[in-house]
Amino acid sequence: MEYTRRIRELREDHDYTQRQIAEILNVGQRTYADYEYGKIRIPLDSMIKLAEFYNVDMNYICGLSNYKSSFPK
């Protein structure tokens, strides 16, 4: 699953902790860690929140594109 690698890279590139991103998504840190490790699938609404938060296109997060286009306004 490409998105697991992408959400981890985005978080690390912006110097956020898993706990900080978990708070943004209103989930526990362990749940967010499970998203990154691919143990559980991230809900679509959370994926959209992350795309908007990082200002990247959903296609980038999902691995359909290698370009970090801006989140559509």
Beta strands, then each sheet from edge to edge (+ up, - down):
end
